[in-house]
Structure formats: C-alpha cells, structure tokens
C-alpha cells in the first residue's frame, strides 16, 4: 500500500480507497475523533474511530503527542472544515506520549516556555509553520542564485581572519585549557596549536568569496556564521546563517539592484507556495497584537506586508540625506530617540533605521555612501575621501536586513586603509594578491537569513525562527 502524506490526502478526492498514513496525534476527542498531523501541512486530517471495534488498551494509548499509523478508507467528511476524513480500519501505535508529562498539550503556550522545549516546539502549529517557511525560503535562495548564473561557494568555517574587524569571534583551539604552552613572554603560544596560528569561527565568508568571484564571476555563500557578541536582544544570535553573494564587474548600483531583486523574488516565492502557513501566521500575529496599544500594531497584515515589499520599488537615499531627515525629525528634536542624532558621522541604530522605513518613507529603504570611519576596511573609498560605497537595506519591524558594498579594488588605497586601522598585510597577503593580479570593480552583500525568516513569518524574536538558538549563556540541545 502506498504511503501518503496528510497534505496529499487533504487534496485527494474521496474515492473510498483504502489508504495508510503516519503521524502524531494532535487531539483525541470522545474516544472517536483523532486529529492527525505528519508535519507536511498546517492542517490536520480527521480520523474517525469506531472504538467498539478496537481493544480498550489500544484506545487508551492514543493521546496527544503519540505517533501512530492509520489504515482506513478516505471518505467524504461529515463535519465542517475539510472535504475528506479517514474511516479507520486499523491502528498501530509507534510510540505513546504520557498525557501527564508530555509538555506540548493542545493549549496556548508562551514562546518563552516553548524555547525551553526547543526539541518539541516544532510540533506546535506556530513552529511547524515557521520551519516550513524557513525551508521554503532556503530553497528559494538557492533557486534564485542558480537561475541567475551564480555558483554556490562553500566558505571555510574556521578562519584566521576577522572579516568585519569587530573582534567578537569564537576562538578555535586544541590546546589544553588549563596548561597551554606559553611563549618566552608568557603569552599563549598558538604556534603549537593545531593550525599553527590563532584561529576562530568565521564571522563572514565574504573575503574568501571575493577570491572566487574574481575567477568564477558570480558566487554566493549560504552557511553558518558566528559572533561572540554579548547581546541578549530579540535581533541577535551567536550562531546564524548568512547569504553572501559576490560579483565581479558589479558596481554599487548593480549591487543594490541585485539585493532588491533578490529579496522581492524570494518573498514572492513564499507568497506563491506557502499560502496556508502564511495565513495561519497572519491570524496568529493579529491575535497577538490585540493586546498591544494601537500605535504598536502593524500597519499591514502579514501577507499584505510581504506583497507590498515584493511589488514596490525600494527608496534609495544617501546617508547624508538620511542624517538630515533624522536630525530634523520630531523624535530627535524631542529627544525621544535613545541615541539622539547630533551630527553627520553618527552610526545609525535600529531606532533610526526603523523611523526612516516605518514613519518617514513608509517603504523599504536602501541607504548608501556611509562615512568611511564607521564601515569596514574593504569598502571602496569615494572621491570625497570621507565616504565609502556602502549600502544597507532597511526593512519595517527589523531595521537593517542587508549590508553590502562595492569592494576596494585599488591596491594602494586598500593598503593605506589597512595601515590606518592597524591590519597587518601579512595576515591578508592573499586578499591583497587579488588586487595585484587582474583586479576589477566588484561588489557583494550579506543578508542574515534569520532576519529574512523573521520578516516573512512575522515572528517578533529571532530566537523563534531558528531550530536551536545559540545565545549568551545558552547552548542547550
């Protein structure tokens, strides 16, 4: 007998044929009605049991969370809400779930409680919908780049360079933590470590991706990255996934065009392919926001917000213009911002980015040409000598979702920038080689995948869009 998913069954005509389906019990009512779900859809299929035909011990072992196999006839449903149901002929219990100890009972659970049960929370409607959407977005990312002539590049996870220059990295070592070898000056001697030098978990695959873009033309990374940033916020994770395309012969304008087109395409993909999960998450968000003051509620329902982004052009604004807007806005003049904008050169915070997107322009915004001294060393210096060809894409509810730039392709300028920041050339000799041998204009950007998933699902905390979040003081599961 062919096995079939719940999703397939719910769209199958009731032809009285016998079918077999496996799944987990969501609810079991009146010793008669099993709501069964196998993770393939947000919807359950109703299985109708004639309990008099089965042993009492078997019926008693059916409870929320139990894994079962059902054989029966697919018939037209007698109740409302679905077209078909299963009239059960045979039942098999794969695994029971004790009703007194199984934590995911059919009632409302707080997101905080479910984070403590991260191994089971995907059995709830909310998290199964989020994770199916995450999977669909992953597929969309690869599909977009593959269709547009990019090559998938695997950047190293262990690296000796700090691409961001922030220094907030996790050290990788095989040395004895209690008695590491020391140099003559009493410092840890990393020459005796596994790699013969100090190494870390990567914060970005960008530098290595640049090397491959300068041979293959267009490449992209999509993999885990790590930041040892002690941030306990709803926007930060210590381990997260990054999408980083790098393109030879692309200037900043072409880079911005690509970022906008990419985001619109992947959002349109989930709109076209994840309708049921999006509708569920939209209703969930509307219920959640009923308890919030009107001013804190979303201006658009979830699906309308995704369509708005997918269908409309992003507003492109220079950093200088944005600073003028922020400096003269009411929240700044009345000191409502936590970080008041006083002069050009300020590093924009999430509150500033969200004001520009949500209050001033009321659409996604791309800021470009940032001050050089608040951006990374590899960004191309403009002719004014004080700004760089950087760009950030800002989204409602999130702030920055994409950060990118045209890379500095001129050897002498890059060497000077590294010297000014105290970056030793011998550490990045290979990166400088790219400017010695066939250098060219090139660009790229990075998109934190979890922030994209957050936006697409409407979830308020980034810890709820990754299966097992890694945050300060938390590496459970």
Secondary structure as GFF3:
##gff-version 3
##sequence-region A 1 477
A	DSSP	alpha_helix	6	10	.	.	.	ID=ss1
A	DSSP	beta_strand	18	29	.	.	.	ID=ss2
A	DSSP	beta_strand	33	37	.	.	.	ID=ss3
A	DSSP	beta_strand	45	48	.	.	.	ID=ss4
A	DSSP	three_ten_helix	51	53	.	.	.	ID=ss5
A	DSSP	alpha_helix	56	60	.	.	.	ID=ss6
A	DSSP	beta_strand	67	76	.	.	.	ID=ss7
A	DSSP	beta_strand	84	95	.	.	.	ID=ss8
A	DSSP	alpha_helix	111	115	.	.	.	ID=ss9
A	DSSP	three_ten_helix	121	123	.	.	.	ID=ss10
A	DSSP	alpha_helix	125	147	.	.	.	ID=ss11
A	DSSP	beta_strand	151	152	.	.	.	ID=ss12
A	DSSP	beta_strand	158	159	.	.	.	ID=ss13
A	DSSP	beta_strand	171	172	.	.	.	ID=ss14
A	DSSP	three_ten_helix	190	192	.	.	.	ID=ss15
A	DSSP	beta_strand	199	201	.	.	.	ID=ss16
A	DSSP	alpha_helix	206	216	.	.	.	ID=ss17
A	DSSP	beta_strand	218	226	.	.	.	ID=ss18
A	DSSP	beta_strand	239	248	.	.	.	ID=ss19
A	DSSP	alpha_helix	252	273	.	.	.	ID=ss20
A	DSSP	alpha_helix	275	289	.	.	.	ID=ss21
A	DSSP	three_ten_helix	294	296	.	.	.	ID=ss22
A	DSSP	alpha_helix	302	311	.	.	.	ID=ss23
A	DSSP	beta_strand	315	318	.	.	.	ID=ss24
A	DSSP	alpha_helix	319	327	.	.	.	ID=ss25
A	DSSP	alpha_helix	330	333	.	.	.	ID=ss26
A	DSSP	alpha_helix	350	354	.	.	.	ID=ss27
A	DSSP	pi_helix	355	361	.	.	.	ID=ss28
A	DSSP	beta_strand	365	371	.	.	.	ID=ss29
A	DSSP	three_ten_helix	372	374	.	.	.	ID=ss30
A	DSSP	beta_strand	387	395	.	.	.	ID=ss31
A	DSSP	beta_strand	399	406	.	.	.	ID=ss32
A	DSSP	alpha_helix	411	421	.	.	.	ID=ss33
A	DSSP	three_ten_helix	425	428	.	.	.	ID=ss34
A	DSSP	alpha_helix	429	436	.	.	.	ID=ss35
A	DSSP	beta_strand	442	448	.	.	.	ID=ss36
A	DSSP	alpha_helix	449	457	.	.	.	ID=ss37
A	DSSP	three_ten_helix	462	464	.	.	.	ID=ss38
###
